[in-house]
Amino acid sequence: MRHKLLLVDDDKEVLQINKEYFEDKGYLVATASSAKEALAYMKKNTFACIVLDVMMPETDGFTFCKSIRQYSDVPIIFLSGKVSEDDRIEGLTIGADDYMTKPYSLRELAVRIEINIKRHEASKKTTTNSSLLEFPPMSIDLINHKVLWEDEEIPLSNKEFTLLHFLAKNAGSACTYEAIGKEVWGSYSESDRRSIMVNVSRLRKKLETHTGLDNIIESLWSKGYSFTLKKKK
């Protein structure tokens, strides 16, 4: 099956170049020059990945990403002229799966798209024995991509869900920054450590509003994190 991509950028020349490149790679490609136009496509189509420019008129990429995350966990890759670490961290923490700075290599973008699509598809493929991770009073539903505290859903972004799932399936073991980075983002360098720490902090805050879920992610000094709840047998 050919995967569908949605490319969103207000530069129509760039859109055309990228569209032709990814069509040659075998993708079905839709393009939009604004968030409004992109949203119209999304109402009629299901995409395997969205490549989203940050700096756009009217609704910028960050704002549009937040809107998408209210109803979809589709992989989102930001393309941006904003190169600071703070901008990259903001993009990742609001729900993007990846962030590339301009100028960028189409070859590298193609690899990142492929990695994110494969990871997203893998997260949806579960077996009967692994479709639910239970850590009373919390359960992680891998089929419906939800985290439940008793019967109440804990709202998490796609990135936060993937992070929690990785920590939980390795409960009681040390998860290094490098292991987390490679699992959740597909790659790791020391500059990514702060992004991981910010995402863990946001995840903790959401969990800690529920009785029994405080302090379940333990910091391992200069190493990483460990999930401390015991899995139901």
Rosetta silent file (secondary structure, phi, psi, omega in degrees, C-alpha in Angstrom):
SEQUENCE: MRHKLLLVDDDKEVLQINKEYFEDKGYLVATASSAKEALAYMKKNTFACIVLDVMMPETDGFTFCKSIRQYSDVPIIFLSGKVSEDDRIEGLTIGADDYMTKPYSLRELAVRIEINIKRHEASKKTTTNSSLLEFPPMSIDLINHKVLWEDEEIPLSNKEFTLLHFLAKNAGSACTYEAIGKEVWGSYSESDRRSIMVNVSRLRKKLETHTGLDNIIESLWSKGYSFTLKKKK
SCORE:     score description
SCORE:     0.000 S_00000001
   1 L     0.000  133.383  179.656    0.000    0.000    0.000 S_00000001
   2 L   -80.942  129.947 -179.496    1.320    3.427   -0.941 S_00000001
   3 L   -78.367  146.522  177.866    1.512    5.808    1.990 S_00000001
   4 E   -98.560  130.866  175.387   -0.084    9.241    1.807 S_00000001
   5 E  -112.068  146.378  171.454    1.924   12.314    2.773 S_00000001
   6 E  -118.294  117.037  179.077    0.640   15.810    3.467 S_00000001
   7 E  -103.818  125.188 -176.164    3.212   18.563    2.851 S_00000001
   8 E  -123.037  116.797 -178.528    2.328   21.958    4.314 S_00000001
   9 L  -160.977  140.684  179.586    4.371   25.056    3.429 S_00000001
  10 L   -80.420   -5.885  176.341    3.516   28.568    2.289 S_00000001
  11 L   -91.927  101.649 -173.644    6.360   28.412   -0.269 S_00000001
  12 H   -67.887  -28.715  177.358    4.653   26.871   -3.296 S_00000001
  13 H   -67.012  -43.461  177.621    7.923   26.383   -5.188 S_00000001
  14 H   -62.928  -42.429  179.078    9.343   24.318   -2.315 S_00000001
  15 H   -57.340  -43.888 -177.716    6.080   22.365   -2.138 S_00000001
  16 H   -66.305  -42.381  178.919    6.292   21.444   -5.808 S_00000001
  17 H   -62.014  -46.667 -179.088    9.926   20.329   -5.563 S_00000001
  18 H   -67.241  -37.931  179.119    9.217   18.213   -2.499 S_00000001
  19 H   -60.033  -48.174 -179.122    6.020   16.807   -4.001 S_00000001
  20 H   -63.590  -39.127 -179.101    7.852   15.589   -7.110 S_00000001
  21 H   -62.958  -47.818 -175.588   10.673   14.103   -5.014 S_00000001
  22 H   -77.920  -25.003  171.486    8.381   12.062   -2.774 S_00000001
  23 H   -66.445  -37.600  175.576    6.133   10.977   -5.629 S_00000001
  24 H   -64.785  -24.812  178.177    9.263    9.557   -7.241 S_00000001
  25 L   -82.461   -4.874  176.925    9.808    7.700   -3.955 S_00000001
  26 L   101.566    4.534  179.655    6.407    6.054   -4.364 S_00000001
  27 L   -85.215  155.596  166.343    4.304    8.177   -2.009 S_00000001
  28 E   -92.601  124.742 -169.539    0.901    9.664   -2.687 S_00000001
  29 E  -122.990  127.959  170.993    1.409   13.362   -1.959 S_00000001
  30 E  -112.242  145.636 -179.799   -1.020   16.159   -1.144 S_00000001
  31 E  -125.264  148.169  177.887    0.210   19.726   -0.679 S_00000001
  32 E  -143.281  141.253 -178.406   -1.241   22.705    1.174 S_00000001
  33 L  -102.294    6.833  176.806    0.043   26.258    1.491 S_00000001
  34 L  -156.244  162.305  178.370   -1.848   27.081    4.693 S_00000001
  35 H   -63.786  -37.058  179.986   -3.201   25.398    7.810 S_00000001
  36 H   -62.080  -44.603  179.381   -6.754   26.027    6.592 S_00000001
  37 H   -66.975  -39.422  179.247   -6.098   24.245    3.315 S_00000001
  38 H   -63.205  -41.787 -179.553   -4.306   21.398    5.131 S_00000001
  39 H   -62.124  -37.891  178.406   -7.229   20.923    7.489 S_00000001
  40 H   -62.356  -39.824  176.314   -9.613   20.597    4.541 S_00000001
  41 H   -64.820  -41.557 -175.555   -7.455   17.760    3.172 S_00000001
  42 H   -67.394  -25.759  178.803   -7.319   16.060    6.570 S_00000001
  43 H   -71.944  -20.249 -175.805  -11.105   15.989    6.835 S_00000001
  44 H  -112.775   -9.285 -174.501  -11.270   13.899    3.656 S_00000001
  45 L  -138.188  156.134  172.181   -8.075   11.825    3.854 S_00000001
  46 L  -110.138  121.939 -176.243   -5.997    9.758    6.254 S_00000001
  47 L  -105.839  149.220  177.884   -2.290   10.518    6.025 S_00000001
  48 L   -82.642  -23.935 -179.708    0.659    8.406    7.109 S_00000001
  49 E  -163.471  146.395  175.796    2.763   11.481    7.908 S_00000001
  50 E  -118.514  127.769  175.178    2.521   15.282    7.841 S_00000001
  51 E  -105.721  115.963 -164.878    5.533   17.457    7.017 S_00000001
  52 E  -124.129  122.271  174.932    4.732   20.870    8.434 S_00000001
  53 E   -72.682  143.244 -178.826    6.486   24.213    8.013 S_00000001
  54 L   -80.969  -48.476 -174.411    6.634   26.272   11.213 S_00000001
  55 L   -89.288   96.951  177.654    6.626   29.798    9.818 S_00000001
  56 L  -132.767  152.905  178.059    3.353   30.302    7.954 S_00000001
  57 L   -69.350  161.341 -179.891    0.947   33.248    7.742 S_00000001
  58 L    63.952  -91.412  179.996   -2.279   33.286    9.743 S_00000001
  59 L  -102.652  116.573 -179.247   -1.912   29.960   11.607 S_00000001
  60 L   -78.053  168.851 -175.843    1.712   28.956   12.254 S_00000001
  61 H   -60.964  -39.984 -179.988    2.913   25.356   12.364 S_00000001
  62 H   -60.564  -45.995 -179.422    3.131   25.147   16.165 S_00000001
  63 H   -65.036  -41.128 -179.711   -0.487   26.275   16.579 S_00000001
  64 H   -66.304  -38.979  178.467   -1.687   23.934   13.842 S_00000001
  65 H   -59.480  -44.110  178.601    0.191   21.005   15.404 S_00000001
  66 H   -59.513  -39.506  179.124   -1.603   21.592   18.712 S_00000001
  67 H   -65.334  -42.556 -179.735   -4.945   21.498   16.881 S_00000001
  68 H   -62.196  -40.877 -175.285   -4.063   18.233   15.130 S_00000001
  69 L   -69.056  -10.166  176.900   -3.038   16.598   18.390 S_00000001
  70 L   -73.489  -19.326 -177.347   -6.510   17.119   19.815 S_00000001
  71 L  -141.132   -3.836 -176.579   -7.849   14.367   17.563 S_00000001
  72 L  -143.449  144.140  175.693   -4.998   12.608   15.737 S_00000001
  73 L  -107.618   20.611  178.561   -1.680   10.910   16.532 S_00000001
  74 L   -54.707  137.226  177.296   -0.448   11.041   12.915 S_00000001
  75 L   -58.165  134.046  179.155    3.357   11.515   12.785 S_00000001
  76 E  -124.187  128.169  176.571    4.280   15.188   12.340 S_00000001
  77 E  -115.990  121.574  177.519    7.687   16.415   11.196 S_00000001
  78 E   -83.896  139.714  167.465    8.448   20.118   11.535 S_00000001
  79 E  -116.001  127.572 -173.167   10.578   21.968    8.987 S_00000001
  80 E  -150.827  146.966  171.481   11.788   25.288   10.316 S_00000001
  81 L   -82.639   -8.394  176.680   14.178   28.160    9.879 S_00000001
  82 L   -78.768  113.176 -170.617   14.127   28.452   13.672 S_00000001
  83 L  -106.818   -2.769 -176.873   17.353   26.783   14.683 S_00000001
  84 L   -71.370  155.482  178.356   17.586   27.468   18.423 S_00000001
  85 H   -61.482  -38.705 -179.447   17.407   24.641   20.937 S_00000001
  86 H   -62.066  -40.695  178.761   14.400   26.293   22.610 S_00000001
  87 H   -65.183  -42.202  179.507   12.452   26.304   19.332 S_00000001
  88 H   -63.448  -43.756  179.356   13.277   22.645   18.714 S_00000001
  89 H   -63.615  -41.737  178.741   12.233   21.697   22.242 S_00000001
  90 H   -60.564  -44.519 -179.623    8.981   23.647   21.894 S_00000001
  91 H   -61.118  -41.738 -178.445    8.177   21.850   18.658 S_00000001
  92 H   -72.350  -36.558 -175.535    8.811   18.427   20.139 S_00000001
  93 H   -77.984  -20.877  178.250    6.970   19.067   23.393 S_00000001
  94 L   -85.035   -3.993  173.481    3.763   20.321   21.757 S_00000001
  95 L   130.411   -2.409  178.432    3.399   17.027   19.938 S_00000001
  96 L   -72.461  153.110  179.237    5.697   16.828   16.898 S_00000001
  97 L   -93.686  -20.069 -179.144    7.532   13.565   16.275 S_00000001
  98 E  -158.340  163.220 -175.951   10.577   15.158   14.637 S_00000001
  99 E  -148.210  120.552  177.768   12.099   18.553   13.894 S_00000001
 100 E  -120.344  140.255  179.270   14.436   19.491   11.036 S_00000001
 101 E   -96.732  149.529  177.832   16.032   22.879   10.472 S_00000001
 102 L   -86.342  146.060   -5.284   16.371   24.602    7.111 S_00000001
 103 L   -72.745  152.575 -175.980   18.202   24.133    4.830 S_00000001
 104 L  -130.608  162.332  178.214   17.598   20.397    4.922 S_00000001
 105 L   -93.367  127.216  177.325   18.407   17.351    2.835 S_00000001
 106 H   -63.205  -32.512  177.903   15.462   15.742    1.044 S_00000001
 107 H   -63.776  -44.491  178.449   17.269   12.436    1.367 S_00000001
 108 H   -67.474  -40.530  178.220   17.458   12.806    5.152 S_00000001
 109 H   -59.561  -40.422  179.160   13.836   13.979    5.308 S_00000001
 110 H   -61.313  -40.514  179.287   12.821   10.860    3.378 S_00000001
 111 H   -65.924  -42.426 -179.397   14.607    8.655    5.921 S_00000001
 112 H   -66.705  -38.251  176.321   12.945   10.447    8.834 S_00000001
 113 H   -61.337  -46.734 -179.178    9.525   10.127    7.232 S_00000001
 114 H   -61.919  -43.323 -179.944   10.062    6.406    6.717 S_00000001
 115 H   -62.455  -45.477 -177.834   11.271    5.904   10.314 S_00000001
 116 H   -68.039  -36.283  177.397    8.314    7.782   11.801 S_00000001
 117 H   -66.306  -44.507 -179.600    5.775    5.934    9.664 S_00000001
 118 H   -63.767  -41.417 -179.384    7.264    2.553   10.600 S_00000001
 119 H   -65.350  -41.694 -179.536    7.356    3.455   14.297 S_00000001
 120 H   -65.170  -42.299  179.268    3.759    4.665   14.222 S_00000001
 121 H   -66.119  -38.991  179.980    2.572    1.532   12.432 S_00000001
 122 H   -63.830  -36.056 -179.259    4.508   -0.683   14.845 S_00000001
 123 H   -68.279  -21.479 -179.555    2.843    1.011   17.810 S_00000001
 124 H   -88.578  -18.383 -177.685   -0.551    0.080   16.355 S_00000001
 125 L   -88.929  112.315 -179.557    0.321   -3.576   15.812 S_00000001
 126 L  -132.431  160.203  175.312   -0.355   -5.525   18.955 S_00000001
 127 L  -107.935  168.874 -179.084   -1.115   -9.082   19.884 S_00000001
 128 H   -57.409  -38.214 -175.370   -3.713  -10.316   22.317 S_00000001
 129 H   -78.485  -15.096 -175.292   -1.070  -10.874   24.991 S_00000001
 130 H  -123.308   13.832 -175.627    0.513   -7.441   24.671 S_00000001
 131 L   -79.105  -14.033 -178.477   -2.429   -5.163   23.927 S_00000001
 132 E  -141.241  121.445  173.314   -2.774   -4.013   27.532 S_00000001
 133 E  -100.850  123.735 -176.007   -0.072   -3.212   30.069 S_00000001
 134 E  -114.247  124.131  176.640   -1.521   -3.086   33.564 S_00000001
 135 E  -133.270   75.016 -173.660    0.110   -1.292   36.466 S_00000001
 136 L   -45.536  128.987   12.673   -2.745   -0.854   38.935 S_00000001
 137 L   -92.571   15.403 -176.290   -4.284    1.665   39.211 S_00000001
 138 E  -109.963  145.415  173.065   -2.997    2.525   35.724 S_00000001
 139 E  -134.905  146.963 -179.965   -3.341    0.631   32.448 S_00000001
 140 E  -114.610  111.852 -176.994   -1.841    1.321   29.030 S_00000001
 141 E   -93.127  105.256 -174.748   -4.128    0.355   26.151 S_00000001
 142 L   -78.105  -23.919  179.283   -1.915   -0.179   23.108 S_00000001
 143 L   -72.532  -47.901 -177.740   -4.768   -0.870   20.699 S_00000001
 144 L   -94.190    1.639  176.417   -6.661    2.346   21.387 S_00000001
 145 L    57.548   48.422 -178.069   -3.520    4.323   22.249 S_00000001
 146 E  -131.509  151.592  172.032   -4.901    5.386   25.637 S_00000001
 147 E  -115.668  126.997 -175.526   -3.688    5.535   29.218 S_00000001
 148 E  -118.145  138.544  169.933   -6.347    4.901   31.845 S_00000001
 149 E  -111.113  106.623 -168.121   -6.414    5.533   35.586 S_00000001
 150 L    56.369 -114.459  179.725   -9.177    3.215   36.724 S_00000001
 151 L  -107.474    9.664 -176.954  -11.873    4.218   34.173 S_00000001
 152 E  -103.833  129.853  179.426  -10.583    7.743   33.546 S_00000001
 153 E   -78.339  136.943  173.849   -8.434    8.550   30.530 S_00000001
 154 L   -97.284  111.600 -176.154   -5.230   10.502   31.120 S_00000001
 155 L   -69.283  119.600  178.881   -4.818   12.761   28.064 S_00000001
 156 L  -127.968  149.280  172.702   -1.334   12.382   26.598 S_00000001
 157 L   -72.924  166.403  178.519    0.242   13.552   23.375 S_00000001
 158 H   -57.245  -42.819 -179.870    1.496   10.925   20.926 S_00000001
 159 H   -65.347  -42.178  179.711    5.068   11.560   22.051 S_00000001
 160 H   -65.004  -38.677  178.125    4.158   11.304   25.738 S_00000001
 161 H   -63.285  -46.783 -179.749    2.309    8.037   25.127 S_00000001
 162 H   -61.973  -40.335  178.384    5.286    6.536   23.286 S_00000001
 163 H   -63.368  -48.388 -179.709    7.625    7.674   26.052 S_00000001
 164 H   -63.022  -42.487  179.499    5.444    6.215   28.799 S_00000001
 165 H   -59.503  -44.064 -179.481    4.997    2.957   26.893 S_00000001
 166 H   -63.291  -45.094  179.253    8.763    2.554   26.484 S_00000001
 167 H   -64.460  -41.570 -175.767    9.438    3.213   30.170 S_00000001
 168 H   -68.902  -39.815 -178.787    6.575    0.945   31.272 S_00000001
 169 H   -71.852  -12.283  174.401    7.518   -2.023   29.124 S_00000001
 170 L  -112.397   30.991 -177.049   10.984   -1.785   30.710 S_00000001
 171 L   -51.815  133.217  178.619    9.577   -1.378   34.233 S_00000001
 172 L    85.948   -8.386  179.594   12.191   -1.801   36.929 S_00000001
 173 L  -108.888  156.694  177.577   15.074   -1.412   34.488 S_00000001
 174 L   -77.164  126.023  174.733   17.253    1.589   33.766 S_00000001
 175 E  -107.543  108.928 -176.517   16.288    3.396   30.552 S_00000001
 176 E   -73.005  161.654  176.195   19.212    5.536   29.468 S_00000001
 177 H   -57.244  -41.105 -178.695   18.846    8.871   27.704 S_00000001
 178 H   -63.336  -44.839  179.913   20.324    7.258   24.610 S_00000001
 179 H   -63.440  -41.978  178.879   17.861    4.348   24.664 S_00000001
 180 H   -63.716  -45.925 -179.540   14.918    6.708   25.154 S_00000001
 181 H   -59.465  -45.032 -178.428   16.081    9.003   22.363 S_00000001
 182 H   -68.395  -36.046 -179.226   16.512    6.171   19.873 S_00000001
 183 H   -74.137  -44.717 -171.660   13.158    4.588   20.787 S_00000001
 184 H   -90.089  -36.368 -177.526   11.033    7.732   20.916 S_00000001
 185 L  -108.950  -11.981  178.751   12.776   10.045   18.426 S_00000001
 186 L    91.478  -10.128  178.742   14.634    7.555   16.261 S_00000001
 187 L  -160.559  168.905  179.579   18.083    8.944   17.031 S_00000001
 188 L  -151.773  138.394  167.483   20.096   10.421   19.879 S_00000001
 189 L  -139.898  162.693 -176.116   22.864   12.930   20.497 S_00000001
 190 H   -58.367  -27.728  178.993   23.867   14.569   23.764 S_00000001
 191 H   -68.845  -14.422  179.725   22.068   17.752   22.702 S_00000001
 192 H   -82.786  -10.397 -174.459   18.797   15.774   22.822 S_00000001
 193 H   -58.762  -41.910 -178.777   19.058   15.167   26.570 S_00000001
 194 H   -64.223  -38.851  177.771   17.273   18.386   27.480 S_00000001
 195 H   -60.530  -42.069  178.788   14.378   17.573   25.133 S_00000001
 196 H   -63.321  -44.272 -178.937   13.970   14.204   26.833 S_00000001
 197 H   -62.484  -40.300  179.028   14.055   15.810   30.281 S_00000001
 198 H   -64.638  -43.918  179.700   11.394   18.354   29.284 S_00000001
 199 H   -65.777  -39.229  177.354    9.117   15.626   27.902 S_00000001
 200 H   -64.544  -40.627  179.293    9.543   13.474   31.009 S_00000001
 201 H   -61.619  -43.243  178.825    8.734   16.490   33.188 S_00000001
 202 H   -65.389  -40.513  178.897    5.519   17.160   31.232 S_00000001
 203 H   -63.990  -44.377  178.937    4.562   13.482   31.428 S_00000001
 204 H   -58.185  -44.444 -177.970    5.151   13.402   35.184 S_00000001
 205 H   -60.959  -37.861  179.565    2.938   16.438   35.742 S_00000001
 206 H   -71.143  -37.715 -179.752    0.051   14.788   33.907 S_00000001
 207 H   -72.054  -38.199 -172.236    0.449   11.520   35.798 S_00000001
 208 L   -71.329   -7.160  175.908    0.899   13.103   39.214 S_00000001
 209 L   -77.958   -4.766 -178.765   -2.581   14.625   39.177 S_00000001
 210 L  -114.522  129.831 -178.180   -3.869   11.084   39.821 S_00000001
 211 L   -57.386  129.398  178.613   -3.540    9.386   43.197 S_00000001
 212 L    95.856   -8.259 -177.903   -0.996    6.599   43.132 S_00000001
 213 L  -110.957   11.194  176.125    0.841    7.830   40.042 S_00000001
 214 L   -82.782  144.309  177.385    3.220   10.292   41.684 S_00000001
 215 L    62.267   27.293  178.922    6.924    9.434   41.653 S_00000001
 216 L   -87.186  -12.014  174.448    6.457    6.475   39.305 S_00000001
 217 E  -112.314  106.345 -175.067    9.193    7.758   36.969 S_00000001
 218 E   -92.851  132.764  176.149   12.436    7.814   38.927 S_00000001
 219 E   -78.147  133.315  174.884   15.402    9.910   37.790 S_00000001
 220 E  -107.913  109.455 -169.278   18.689    8.042   37.586 S_00000001
 221 L   -48.263  121.325  176.674   21.377   10.662   38.077 S_00000001
 222 L    61.542   10.531 -176.078   23.188   11.480   34.809 S_00000001
 223 L  -119.061  -49.786 -177.098   21.916    8.218   33.297 S_00000001
 224 E   161.797 -132.996 -175.361   18.196    8.304   32.518 S_00000001
 225 E  -143.671  162.403  175.541   14.983    7.089   34.130 S_00000001
 226 E  -138.279  136.082  177.329   13.288    4.035   35.604 S_00000001
 227 E   -88.451  124.941 -167.820    9.573    3.178   35.749 S_00000001
 228 L  -101.279  -12.053  179.470    8.808    1.998   39.285 S_00000001
 229 L   -70.530  148.891  178.791    5.258    0.574   39.188 S_00000001
 230 L   -92.368  135.408 -178.525    4.964   -3.201   39.229 S_00000001
 231 L   -74.689  140.964  176.363    3.216   -4.860   36.318 S_00000001
 232 L   -69.836  132.779 -177.702    0.125   -6.932   36.991 S_00000001
 233 L   -90.259    0.000    0.000    0.871  -10.619   36.403 S_00000001
